[in-house]
Amino acid sequence: EVRTYLLIFWRSLKLAIISTVISLLMGYPMAYIMAQARPRVQKTMVTLIMIPMWMNFLIRTYAWMTILQDTGIFNGLLDLIGLGPVHIIGTEAAVVIGMVYDYLPHMVIPIYSVMAKMDNRLLEAAQDLGCNNVQVLRRVVWPLSLPGVFSGINMVLIPSISTFYISQKLGSTGTTMIGDVIESQFKTAYNPNLGAALSLVMMVLIF
């Protein structure tokens, strides 16, 4: 039984890290584009990023169930272009997609907040000293944006590890995460002592 819990802990950590990395790879360019846009455009883009968060978390998850199921919208589009259906629902990929969608704004907003306060004169100075766009991004923008990056990673990684509803609805018994086990101890197994112990272990691992 201990080995089973360790495997679930490992799966939770693995999927959380994958979701965090994908969120960072998607969120960083989005934050940079937002920070470089005109003030009015920035406000519009921030609003567009935040709009999904105005909707109930459960509704968003159910929406992805409809999109990813075997007869859903995604497979319908694949059918139209002749690629055939792909089984995604009930897999780890579906769980990662759900977590990235739900937690991506938590990655974008902290990075954007740091980048928006960045002094553009530093970028101009780097270009005057011979840096091309890639070097400016690597030597100036990236180091200055690290506080936002670290904040975004924390805000995505921690809820991803402890999530349980996304893995229940988009995953299967093979994608059970530690949040699912903890919830089941309180709601179905009626073993709050084990649930509390697992919660403590998860909290220690997160720290």
C-alpha positions as CSV (number, residue, x, y, z in Angstrom):
1,E,0.0,0.0,0.0
2,V,2.9,2.4,0.8
3,R,4.3,1.7,-2.7
4,T,0.9,2.6,-4.2
5,Y,0.9,5.9,-2.4
6,L,4.4,6.6,-3.5
7,L,3.5,5.9,-7.1
8,I,0.5,8.3,-6.8
9,F,2.7,11.0,-5.2
10,W,5.2,10.5,-8.1
11,R,2.4,10.8,-10.7
12,S,1.1,13.9,-9.1
13,L,4.5,15.5,-9.1
14,K,5.2,14.5,-12.6
15,L,2.0,15.8,-14.1
16,A,2.3,19.0,-12.0
17,I,5.8,19.6,-13.3
18,I,4.8,18.9,-16.9
19,S,1.8,21.3,-16.6
20,T,4.1,24.0,-15.0
21,V,6.7,23.7,-17.8
22,I,4.1,23.9,-20.5
23,S,2.4,26.9,-18.8
24,L,5.8,28.6,-18.6
25,L,6.6,28.0,-22.2
26,M,3.2,29.3,-23.3
27,G,2.9,32.0,-20.7
28,Y,6.3,33.7,-21.0
29,P,5.9,34.8,-24.6
30,M,2.3,35.9,-23.9
31,A,3.4,38.0,-21.0
32,Y,6.2,39.5,-23.1
33,I,3.9,40.4,-25.9
34,M,1.4,41.9,-23.5
35,A,4.1,44.0,-21.7
36,Q,5.4,45.4,-25.1
37,A,1.9,46.4,-26.3
38,R,0.3,49.8,-26.0
39,P,-1.4,50.5,-22.6
40,R,-4.9,50.2,-24.0
41,V,-4.0,46.9,-25.8
42,Q,-2.5,45.7,-22.5
43,K,-5.7,46.2,-20.7
44,T,-7.7,44.3,-23.3
45,M,-5.2,41.4,-23.3
46,V,-5.2,41.1,-19.5
47,T,-9.0,41.1,-19.6
48,L,-9.0,38.3,-22.3
49,I,-6.6,36.3,-20.1
50,M,-8.8,36.7,-17.0
51,I,-12.2,36.1,-18.7
52,P,-12.0,32.2,-18.3
53,M,-11.4,32.7,-14.6
54,W,-14.7,34.5,-14.3
55,M,-16.4,31.2,-15.1
56,N,-16.9,28.5,-12.5
57,F,-14.1,26.0,-12.3
58,L,-16.4,23.0,-12.6
59,I,-18.0,24.4,-15.8
60,R,-14.6,24.9,-17.4
61,T,-13.7,21.3,-16.6
62,Y,-16.9,19.9,-18.0
63,A,-16.4,22.0,-21.1
64,W,-13.0,20.2,-21.7
65,M,-14.8,16.9,-21.2
66,T,-17.1,17.8,-24.1
67,I,-14.1,19.0,-26.2
68,L,-11.8,16.0,-25.6
69,Q,-14.2,13.0,-25.5
70,D,-14.0,10.5,-28.4
71,T,-17.0,12.0,-30.1
72,G,-16.2,15.6,-29.0
73,I,-15.3,18.8,-30.8
74,F,-11.5,18.0,-31.1
75,N,-12.0,14.6,-32.7
76,G,-14.7,16.1,-34.9
77,L,-12.1,18.6,-36.3
78,L,-9.6,15.9,-36.8
79,D,-12.1,13.9,-38.7
80,L,-12.8,16.8,-41.0
81,I,-9.1,17.0,-42.0
82,G,-8.8,13.3,-42.3
83,L,-6.5,12.6,-39.3
84,G,-9.1,10.3,-37.7
85,P,-10.2,10.2,-34.0
86,V,-7.6,10.3,-31.2
87,H,-8.4,8.9,-27.7
88,I,-7.4,11.6,-25.2
89,I,-10.1,11.7,-22.5
90,G,-9.1,9.5,-19.6
91,T,-5.4,9.9,-20.2
92,E,-2.6,11.8,-18.5
93,A,-2.5,14.1,-21.6
94,A,-6.2,15.2,-20.9
95,V,-5.3,15.9,-17.2
96,V,-2.3,18.0,-18.3
97,I,-4.5,19.9,-20.8
98,G,-7.1,20.7,-18.1
99,M,-4.5,21.9,-15.6
100,V,-2.6,24.1,-18.2
101,Y,-5.9,25.7,-19.2
102,D,-7.0,26.3,-15.7
103,Y,-3.7,27.5,-14.3
104,L,-2.1,29.3,-17.2
105,P,-3.4,32.8,-16.1
106,H,-1.6,32.2,-12.8
107,M,1.6,32.0,-14.8
108,V,1.0,34.9,-17.2
109,I,-0.1,37.6,-14.8
110,P,2.9,37.5,-12.4
111,I,5.4,37.5,-15.3
112,Y,3.5,40.3,-17.1
113,S,3.3,42.4,-13.9
114,V,7.1,42.3,-13.6
115,M,7.7,42.9,-17.3
116,A,5.3,45.8,-17.4
117,K,7.4,47.6,-14.8
118,M,10.6,47.0,-16.7
119,D,12.5,50.1,-17.7
120,N,12.5,50.2,-21.6
121,R,15.7,52.2,-21.5
122,L,17.6,49.1,-20.4
123,L,16.4,47.3,-23.5
124,E,17.4,50.3,-25.7
125,A,20.8,50.5,-23.9
126,A,21.4,46.7,-24.6
127,Q,20.6,47.3,-28.3
128,D,22.9,50.3,-28.5
129,L,25.7,48.2,-27.1
130,G,25.3,45.6,-29.9
131,C,22.8,43.1,-28.6
132,N,20.3,41.6,-31.1
133,N,16.7,40.8,-30.1
134,V,17.6,37.3,-28.9
135,Q,20.5,38.6,-26.8
136,V,18.3,41.3,-25.3
137,L,15.8,38.7,-24.3
138,R,18.4,36.4,-22.8
139,R,20.7,38.9,-21.1
140,V,18.3,41.6,-20.0
141,V,14.6,40.6,-20.1
142,W,15.0,37.1,-18.7
143,P,17.1,38.0,-15.6
144,L,14.8,40.9,-14.8
145,S,11.7,38.8,-15.2
146,L,12.8,36.0,-12.9
147,P,10.9,37.2,-9.8
148,G,7.7,36.9,-11.9
149,V,8.7,33.5,-13.3
150,F,9.4,32.1,-9.8
151,S,6.1,33.5,-8.6
152,G,4.2,32.0,-11.6
153,I,5.9,28.6,-11.1
154,N,4.8,28.5,-7.5
155,M,1.2,29.6,-8.4
156,V,0.9,26.8,-11.0
157,L,3.0,24.0,-9.4
158,I,1.3,24.0,-6.0
159,P,-2.3,23.8,-7.1
160,S,-1.4,21.3,-9.9
161,I,0.1,18.9,-7.4
162,S,-2.9,19.0,-5.1
163,T,-5.6,19.1,-7.8
164,F,-8.3,16.4,-7.7
165,Y,-11.4,17.4,-9.7
166,I,-9.6,17.8,-13.0
167,S,-8.0,14.3,-12.7
168,Q,-11.4,12.8,-11.8
169,K,-13.3,14.3,-14.8
170,L,-10.6,14.3,-17.5
171,G,-8.6,11.3,-16.3
172,S,-9.3,7.7,-15.2
173,T,-8.3,5.3,-12.5
174,G,-4.8,5.2,-14.1
175,T,-4.4,9.0,-13.6
176,T,-5.4,9.2,-9.9
177,M,-3.5,12.0,-8.2
178,I,-2.8,12.5,-4.5
179,G,-5.6,15.0,-4.2
180,D,-8.1,12.3,-5.3
181,V,-6.8,9.9,-2.7
182,I,-7.0,12.6,0.1
183,E,-10.6,13.5,-1.0
184,S,-11.6,9.8,-1.0
185,Q,-10.3,9.3,2.5
186,F,-12.6,12.0,3.8
187,K,-15.7,11.4,1.6
188,T,-15.8,7.7,0.8
189,A,-13.4,5.7,2.9
190,Y,-14.3,7.7,6.0
191,N,-10.7,7.6,7.2
192,P,-9.9,11.2,8.1
193,N,-6.8,10.2,10.0
194,L,-5.1,8.8,6.8
195,G,-6.4,11.7,4.8
196,A,-4.9,14.2,7.2
197,A,-1.6,12.3,7.3
198,L,-1.4,12.3,3.4
199,S,-2.2,16.0,3.4
200,L,0.7,16.6,5.8
201,V,3.1,14.6,3.7
202,M,2.0,16.4,0.6
203,M,2.4,19.8,2.3
204,V,6.0,18.8,3.4
205,L,6.9,17.7,-0.1
206,I,5.5,21.0,-1.6
207,F,7.6,23.0,0.8
